[in-house]
């Protein structure tokens, strides 16, 4: 079985993408997983049903900005790989409060690289050859596309928000630790993820939850900004393939080949909600309102995933229609998961106006 007997660190494993990676690794591989997460507002151990008590799962509450704590974990668990998904990720929050993004995404990645390097250098030759550090990043580091074209692994970086700038910086650190110190690293850059267990501040879950409550559905600007959507479970499979088969020093772009305008996404959510949970006020499309745009809102993102498809054999199993239908149904059938988040005090108020 894949990764049989191997210990893998997953940082940010209580987050949206990290939890999907852990669920996939436990279900489809023989890996022992150490979930390293400091449990910020967006982390949720309830996104890992069945993990508590699992013989191949350990949770460690730990911030990647704390090098002493990381040192202890490396020496205790002796991992063969690190999958770094720990990050502050919400663009609107980065506009209002960039400092936390700099601390976690840049300083935290630096500390994780340093501890990985220290640990890796002390390994036996065989384990040094097998060790991998996979850094999970975003297409937002590339900036904004025009109406045409796709991001490739050769696209120049041009981040436009504090969030994307912090992720671009972390990508460059990972590359530098490979080139300077020969640490065996890989980088992936993904398009917008969606799916079950998605924290309510992001567009798709935000609109589903508001739609279920028959509340207004605020769309930034004219709704014509385009994103390329990737079902989170497809992304989790791509990441484990990159870890298993990817070439050290390479970057792999992961996208769903599913471009949609924000308005198209919201309208489709409305239609699915109307079919699954008819509202008291008629069509949810009537709830759509247009609000002031986000400062520096990139016009379009779109990824060419051809490299990971050709070289590693990955393919997205969900198209946008099938993935979104699964997502809306999941939120309708698992309301206790997101209602618990709201009860803890999360307020889905508009932020990020600068």
C-alpha positions as CSV (number, residue, x, y, z in Angstrom):
1,X,0.0,0.0,0.0
2,X,1.2,3.5,-0.7
3,X,3.2,5.1,2.1
4,X,3.0,1.9,4.2
5,X,4.6,2.5,7.5
6,X,5.7,6.0,6.7
7,X,5.1,9.0,9.0
8,X,3.9,12.2,7.3
9,X,3.6,15.6,8.9
10,X,0.5,17.5,7.6
11,X,0.7,21.1,8.9
12,X,-2.6,22.9,8.9
13,X,-4.4,19.6,9.0
14,X,-7.5,21.0,10.8
15,X,-8.1,23.4,7.9
16,X,-10.2,23.0,4.8
17,X,-7.6,21.5,2.4
18,X,-5.5,20.0,5.1
19,X,-8.3,18.0,6.6
20,X,-9.2,16.7,3.1
21,X,-5.6,15.5,2.7
22,X,-5.7,13.7,6.0
23,X,-9.0,12.1,5.3
24,X,-7.6,10.9,1.9
25,X,-4.3,9.6,3.4
26,X,-6.0,7.6,6.1
27,X,-8.6,6.1,3.8
28,X,-6.4,5.3,0.8
29,X,-2.8,4.9,2.0
30,X,-1.0,3.2,4.9
31,X,0.7,6.4,6.2
32,X,0.9,7.4,9.8
33,X,-0.3,11.0,10.0
34,X,0.8,13.7,12.4
35,X,-1.6,16.6,12.2
36,X,0.2,19.8,13.2
37,X,-2.2,22.7,13.7
38,X,-2.4,25.7,16.1
39,X,-6.2,25.7,15.8
40,X,-6.9,29.3,14.6
41,X,-10.4,30.5,14.0
42,X,-10.7,28.7,10.7
43,X,-9.4,25.3,12.0
44,X,-11.9,22.6,13.0
45,X,-11.2,19.2,14.3
46,X,-14.8,18.3,13.5
47,X,-13.7,18.2,9.9
48,X,-11.8,15.0,10.7
49,X,-14.6,12.6,11.7
50,X,-13.3,9.2,12.8
51,X,-9.7,10.4,13.2
52,X,-9.7,10.6,17.0
53,X,-8.5,7.3,18.2
54,X,-7.4,6.1,14.7
55,X,-4.3,4.0,15.1
56,X,-2.5,5.9,12.3
57,X,-3.4,9.4,13.4
58,X,-2.0,11.8,15.9
59,X,-2.9,15.4,16.6
60,X,-0.4,17.9,17.9
61,X,-1.5,21.5,18.7
62,X,1.5,23.4,17.5
63,X,2.3,26.7,15.7
64,X,4.8,26.5,12.8
65,X,6.2,29.8,14.0
66,X,7.5,28.1,17.1
67,X,10.8,26.4,16.1
68,X,11.4,24.8,19.5
69,X,8.0,23.0,19.3
70,X,8.7,21.9,15.8
71,X,12.2,20.6,16.8
72,X,10.6,18.4,19.4
73,X,8.0,17.0,17.0
74,X,10.6,16.1,14.3
75,X,12.8,14.3,16.8
76,X,9.8,12.5,18.4
77,X,8.0,11.3,15.2
78,X,10.8,11.0,12.6
79,X,8.7,11.8,9.5
80,X,9.6,10.8,6.0
81,X,7.7,13.7,4.5
82,X,6.2,17.1,5.4
83,X,3.1,18.5,3.6
84,X,2.9,22.2,4.5
85,X,-0.7,23.4,4.3
86,X,-0.5,25.7,7.3
87,X,-1.5,29.2,6.2
88,X,-3.7,32.2,6.7
89,X,-5.7,32.2,3.5
90,X,-8.5,34.7,3.3
91,X,-7.7,37.7,1.1
92,X,-10.2,40.0,2.8
93,X,-8.7,39.3,6.2
94,X,-5.2,40.0,4.8
95,X,-6.3,43.4,3.6
96,X,-7.5,44.4,7.1
97,X,-4.8,42.6,9.1
98,X,-1.7,41.6,7.1
99,X,0.6,41.0,10.0
100,X,-0.7,37.6,10.8
101,X,-0.3,36.5,7.2
102,X,3.4,37.6,7.3
103,X,4.0,35.8,10.6
104,X,2.4,32.5,9.6
105,X,2.9,32.3,5.9
106,X,6.4,33.6,5.7
107,X,8.0,33.3,9.2
108,X,6.2,30.0,9.8
109,X,7.4,28.5,6.5
110,X,10.9,29.7,7.3
111,X,10.9,27.9,10.7
112,X,9.4,24.8,9.1
113,X,12.1,24.8,6.5
114,X,14.9,25.3,9.0
115,X,13.7,22.5,11.2
116,X,13.2,20.2,8.2
117,X,16.7,20.9,7.1
118,X,18.2,20.3,10.5
119,X,16.3,17.0,10.8
120,X,17.0,15.9,7.2
121,X,20.8,16.5,7.5
122,X,20.9,14.0,10.4
123,X,19.1,11.2,8.6
124,X,20.7,8.1,7.3
125,X,21.6,8.2,3.6
126,X,18.6,6.0,2.6
127,X,16.1,8.1,4.6
128,X,17.6,11.3,3.3
129,X,17.0,10.1,-0.2
130,X,13.4,9.3,0.6
131,X,12.5,12.5,2.5
132,X,10.3,15.1,0.8
133,X,9.0,18.6,1.7
134,X,5.9,19.5,-0.2
135,X,4.8,23.1,0.0
136,X,1.2,23.8,-1.0
137,X,0.6,27.2,-2.5
138,X,-2.0,29.1,-4.6
139,X,-2.5,30.5,-8.1
140,X,-2.9,33.9,-6.6
141,X,0.9,34.4,-6.5
142,X,0.7,34.8,-10.3
143,X,-1.5,37.9,-10.1
144,X,-4.3,38.6,-12.5
145,X,-4.9,37.2,-16.0
146,X,-6.6,39.1,-18.8
147,X,-9.5,37.6,-20.7
148,X,-7.3,35.0,-22.2
149,X,-4.4,32.7,-21.3
150,X,-3.6,30.3,-18.4
151,X,-1.2,30.2,-15.5
152,X,1.6,27.7,-16.1
153,X,4.6,26.7,-14.0
154,X,6.7,29.3,-15.9
155,X,4.3,32.2,-15.2
156,X,6.1,35.1,-13.5
157,X,5.0,35.9,-10.0
158,X,3.0,39.2,-9.6
159,X,1.0,39.0,-6.3
160,X,-1.5,41.8,-5.7
161,X,-2.8,41.2,-2.1
162,X,-1.1,40.9,1.2
163,X,-2.2,37.2,1.2
164,X,-0.8,36.4,-2.2
165,X,2.4,38.3,-1.5
166,X,2.9,36.3,1.7
167,X,2.4,33.0,-0.2
168,X,4.7,34.2,-3.0
169,X,7.4,34.8,-0.4
170,X,7.0,31.4,1.1
171,X,7.2,29.8,-2.3
172,X,10.5,31.6,-2.9
173,X,11.9,30.4,0.4
174,X,11.1,26.8,-0.4
175,X,12.9,27.2,-3.7
176,X,15.9,28.8,-2.1
177,X,16.2,26.0,0.5
178,X,16.3,23.5,-2.4
179,X,18.8,25.4,-4.4
180,X,21.1,26.5,-1.5
181,X,20.8,23.6,0.9
182,X,19.6,20.8,-1.4
183,X,16.6,20.1,0.8
184,X,14.3,17.9,-1.3
185,X,11.3,20.2,-1.8
186,X,8.4,20.5,-4.2
187,X,5.8,23.2,-4.7
188,X,2.2,23.0,-5.9
189,X,0.0,26.0,-6.9
190,X,-3.7,25.4,-6.9
191,X,-6.8,27.2,-8.1
192,X,-9.8,28.0,-5.9
193,X,-10.9,25.0,-3.8
194,X,-14.4,24.1,-2.8
195,X,-16.2,21.2,-1.2
196,X,-17.3,19.7,2.1
197,X,-16.0,21.2,5.4
198,X,-15.3,24.6,3.8
199,X,-15.1,27.5,6.3
200,X,-18.0,29.8,5.9
201,X,-16.0,33.0,5.1
202,X,-15.2,31.8,1.6
203,X,-17.5,32.5,-1.4
204,X,-19.3,29.1,-2.0
205,X,-20.1,28.1,1.7
206,X,-20.9,31.8,2.5
207,X,-23.5,31.9,-0.3
208,X,-24.9,28.5,0.6
209,X,-25.4,29.3,4.3
210,X,-26.9,32.7,3.5
211,X,-29.1,31.2,0.9
212,X,-30.4,28.6,3.3
213,X,-31.4,31.5,5.6
214,X,-33.0,33.4,2.7
215,X,-30.6,36.3,3.4
216,X,-29.2,38.6,0.8
217,X,-26.3,37.2,-1.4
218,X,-23.7,39.9,-1.8
219,X,-21.6,39.7,-4.9
220,X,-18.5,41.9,-5.2
221,X,-18.4,44.5,-8.0
222,X,-20.2,43.4,-11.2
223,X,-19.7,39.7,-10.5
224,X,-17.6,39.2,-13.6
225,X,-14.3,38.2,-11.9
226,X,-13.4,34.7,-13.0
227,X,-12.0,31.9,-10.9
228,X,-10.9,28.3,-11.8
229,X,-12.6,25.9,-9.4
230,X,-11.1,22.7,-8.0
231,X,-13.0,20.2,-5.9
232,X,-11.0,19.7,-2.7
233,X,-11.0,15.9,-2.8
234,X,-9.5,16.1,-6.3
235,X,-6.8,18.4,-4.9
236,X,-6.0,16.1,-2.0
237,X,-5.4,13.3,-4.5
238,X,-3.1,15.6,-6.5
239,X,-1.1,16.5,-3.5
240,X,-0.4,12.9,-2.5
241,X,0.6,12.0,-6.0
242,X,3.0,15.0,-6.1
243,X,4.5,13.7,-2.8
244,X,4.8,10.2,-4.1
245,X,5.8,10.7,-7.7
246,X,6.8,14.3,-8.1
247,X,10.3,15.3,-9.1
248,X,12.3,17.1,-6.4
249,X,12.7,20.8,-7.2
250,X,9.7,20.9,-9.5
251,X,6.5,22.9,-9.3
252,X,3.1,21.5,-10.3
253,X,0.0,23.5,-11.0
254,X,-3.3,21.9,-9.9
255,X,-6.5,23.2,-11.5
256,X,-10.0,21.9,-12.2
257,X,-10.4,23.3,-15.7
258,X,-13.6,24.9,-14.4
259,X,-13.6,28.7,-15.0
260,X,-16.7,30.5,-13.8
261,X,-17.5,34.1,-13.1
262,X,-18.4,34.8,-9.4
263,X,-22.0,35.6,-10.5
264,X,-22.3,32.3,-12.4
265,X,-21.2,30.5,-9.3
266,X,-23.7,32.3,-7.1
267,X,-26.6,31.8,-9.6
268,X,-25.8,28.0,-9.8
269,X,-25.8,27.8,-6.0
270,X,-29.2,29.5,-6.0
271,X,-30.7,27.0,-8.4
272,X,-29.3,24.0,-6.5
273,X,-30.7,25.4,-3.2
274,X,-34.1,26.0,-4.8
275,X,-34.2,22.4,-5.8
276,X,-32.9,20.9,-2.6
277,X,-34.4,23.2,0.0
278,X,-37.1,25.5,-1.5
279,X,-37.1,28.9,0.3
280,X,-40.0,30.9,1.7
281,X,-39.2,33.9,-0.5
282,X,-39.2,32.2,-3.9
283,X,-36.1,32.0,-6.2
284,X,-32.8,32.6,-4.4
285,X,-31.6,34.5,-7.5
286,X,-33.8,37.4,-6.3
287,X,-31.6,37.6,-3.2
288,X,-28.5,38.5,-5.2
289,X,-27.2,42.0,-4.5
290,X,-24.1,43.8,-5.8
291,X,-21.8,45.4,-3.3
292,X,-18.5,47.5,-3.3
293,X,-15.7,45.5,-4.9
294,X,-12.7,44.2,-3.0
295,X,-9.6,46.5,-3.2
296,X,-7.2,45.1,-5.8
297,X,-9.6,42.4,-6.9
298,X,-7.8,40.3,-9.5
299,X,-9.9,39.9,-12.7
300,X,-9.2,36.3,-13.6
301,X,-7.4,33.2,-12.5
302,X,-7.1,30.1,-14.6
303,X,-4.6,27.2,-14.3
304,X,-3.1,24.9,-16.9
305,X,-2.8,21.6,-15.1
306,X,-1.3,19.8,-18.1
307,X,2.1,19.1,-16.4
308,X,0.6,17.2,-13.4
309,X,-1.7,15.4,-15.8
310,X,1.0,14.3,-18.1
311,X,3.8,13.6,-15.7
312,X,1.9,12.2,-12.6
313,X,-1.3,10.9,-14.2
314,X,-3.6,13.0,-12.2
315,X,-7.1,13.9,-13.4
316,X,-9.9,15.8,-11.7
317,X,-12.7,13.4,-11.1
318,X,-15.3,16.1,-10.6
319,X,-16.4,18.8,-13.0
320,X,-17.8,22.0,-11.6
321,X,-21.4,21.0,-11.9
322,X,-21.0,17.6,-10.2
323,X,-18.7,19.0,-7.5
324,X,-20.9,22.0,-6.7
325,X,-24.0,19.7,-6.5
326,X,-22.1,17.5,-4.0
327,X,-21.0,20.5,-2.0
328,X,-24.4,22.2,-1.7
329,X,-26.0,18.9,-0.8
330,X,-23.4,18.3,1.9
331,X,-24.0,21.7,3.5
332,X,-27.7,21.1,3.4
333,X,-27.3,17.7,5.1
334,X,-24.6,18.7,7.6
335,X,-25.9,21.9,9.0
336,X,-24.7,21.1,12.5
337,X,-21.1,21.4,11.3
338,X,-21.4,25.0,10.2
339,X,-24.0,26.0,12.8
340,X,-21.5,25.1,15.5
341,X,-19.0,27.5,13.8
342,X,-21.6,30.3,13.9
343,X,-22.5,29.5,17.6
344,X,-18.8,29.9,18.5
345,X,-19.1,33.5,17.5
346,X,-18.1,33.7,13.8
347,X,-19.9,36.5,12.2
348,X,-20.1,36.6,8.4
349,X,-19.9,40.4,8.2
350,X,-18.1,42.2,5.3
351,X,-14.4,42.8,5.8
352,X,-11.5,43.7,3.6
353,X,-12.6,47.1,2.4
354,X,-9.2,48.5,3.4
